[in-house]
Amino acid sequence: MKFRNIVLATAAVSLAASPAIAEAAFERSVAPVEGESKVGGESIILAILAASAVIGGIIIAADGDDDDAVSP
C-alpha cells in the first residue's frame, strides 16, 4: 500500500511538472518576415467552397424524401 502511494505521488508530480519543463526546454525564436503572404486571396475561395459544402450537406440531410421499405 505504501509503495502504491509513493508511485502515485511520483506520477502526479511528474505530470504536474512536465509542462513547465517542456516550456523551459524549448525557447521559440521569431523568424524574420519578408513581404506578404501570397496565399491571402485563396482563403475567400476556400471559405465559399466550405460554406457550399456545408449547405449542400444540410440540404441532403434534411431532404424530405421518405423511403418506404421494399420488403413486405
C-alpha positions as CSV (number, residue, x, y, z in Angstrom):
1,M,0.0,0.0,0.0
2,K,2.8,2.4,0.9
3,F,4.7,1.6,-2.4
4,R,1.5,2.3,-4.3
5,N,1.1,5.7,-2.7
6,I,4.7,6.6,-3.5
7,V,4.2,5.6,-7.1
8,L,1.0,7.6,-7.4
9,A,2.6,10.7,-5.8
10,T,5.6,10.4,-8.2
11,A,3.3,10.1,-11.2
12,A,1.3,13.1,-10.1
13,V,4.4,15.3,-9.5
14,S,5.8,14.3,-12.9
15,L,2.5,15.1,-14.7
16,A,2.3,18.5,-12.9
17,A,5.9,19.4,-13.7
18,S,6.1,18.3,-17.3
19,P,4.5,21.4,-18.9
20,A,6.9,23.7,-17.0
21,I,9.9,21.6,-18.1
22,A,8.8,21.5,-21.7
23,E,8.3,25.3,-21.7
24,A,11.8,25.8,-20.3
25,A,13.4,23.4,-22.8
26,F,12.1,25.0,-26.0
27,E,12.6,28.7,-26.5
28,R,10.8,29.9,-29.5
29,S,12.6,32.2,-31.9
30,V,10.8,34.5,-34.3
31,A,11.7,34.2,-37.9
32,P,12.1,37.4,-40.0
33,V,9.1,38.2,-42.2
34,E,9.9,39.4,-45.7
35,G,6.9,40.6,-47.8
36,E,3.3,39.5,-47.6
37,S,1.8,36.0,-47.8
38,K,0.8,35.0,-51.4
39,V,-2.0,32.7,-50.1
40,G,-4.2,35.6,-49.0
41,G,-6.6,35.6,-51.9
42,E,-7.3,31.9,-51.9
43,S,-8.9,32.0,-48.4
44,I,-12.1,33.6,-49.8
45,I,-12.4,30.8,-52.4
46,L,-11.9,28.1,-49.8
47,A,-14.4,29.7,-47.4
48,I,-17.0,29.8,-50.2
49,L,-16.4,26.2,-51.1
50,A,-16.6,25.1,-47.5
51,A,-19.8,27.0,-46.9
52,S,-21.4,25.5,-50.1
53,A,-20.3,22.0,-48.9
54,V,-22.0,22.6,-45.5
55,I,-25.1,24.0,-47.1
56,G,-25.2,21.0,-49.6
57,G,-24.8,18.6,-46.7
58,I,-27.7,20.2,-44.8
59,I,-29.9,20.1,-47.8
60,I,-29.1,16.4,-48.5
61,A,-29.6,15.5,-44.8
62,A,-32.9,17.5,-44.5
63,D,-34.4,16.1,-47.7
64,G,-38.0,15.1,-47.0
65,D,-37.8,12.0,-49.3
66,D,-39.4,9.2,-47.3
67,D,-38.0,5.9,-48.4
68,D,-40.6,3.2,-47.9
69,A,-39.4,-0.3,-47.0
70,V,-39.3,-2.7,-50.0
71,S,-39.8,-5.9,-48.1
72,P,-43.4,-6.9,-47.4
